[in-house]
Amino acid sequence: MKPIITEMHQIMKETPDVLVMEEKLQQLMYSWFSDLVGEALTLLDDPVSEAKKDEGWDVETRDARTIQFL
């Protein structure tokens, strides 16, 4: 993932229409925030998985999921 500031700067430089620029920046921020929430949930999941392994459980799969929110 490229640094968010670099991506924002690129959008601002290349988009002359302010409304279009705002929409693109909003989509970028939603995507970025969604990725961060996904990483945070993974960090929460890892200790639970390890604790269950210690109890004899086995994680068969870690299916990809989509996070949908505003």
N, C-alpha and C positions, 0 to 999 in steps of 0.2 A: 504494500500500500504506500503510495507516494505521500509525502507530508501534506497535510491538509492545506497549509498556507500556500504551498506551491500550486496546488490545484485551484484554490480560490483566486490567486493572482492571475493564473492563466485564463480563467473564465472572465475575470474583470477586464483583462487586456483585449480579449478576442470578441467580446460581446458589446456592440455599440448600443443596443436597445436595453434600457434600464430594467424594464419589466421582464424581459427574457433573461437578463442577467440575474435578477432576483429569483426567478423560478429555478434556474440552473444551480444557483448557490443553495437554495432551499433543498433541492434534490440531493446535492452533494452532502449537505449537513445531515439529512435523514439517513442517507446511506452510511455515512461515517459513524453516526450515533448508533445505528443498528449493528454495525460491525463491533463496536465497543461493548454494547450490551451482550452480544453473542460471546465475546471473549470473557466478559465477567461471569456469565452463566457457566461457561466451561471451567473457569477457575473455581466456581462453587461446586461443580459436579465432580471434579477430580478427587477431592478428599472423601466424598461420599463413596465413590467407586473404590478407592483404596481401602476404606473401612469395611466395605462389603466383601472385598477380596480376602481380608483378614478373617472374616466370618465364614469363609468357604464359598462365597458366591462367585460367579464368573460373569463378566460382561461379555456378551456375545457380539454385539454390534454397537456402534455409535453412529446412528443414522444422522445424516445432515438434516437440519431443520431450518425453516424460514421464520424469521421474526417479523411480525407485521404489527406496526403501531405508528402513531404520529409522533 
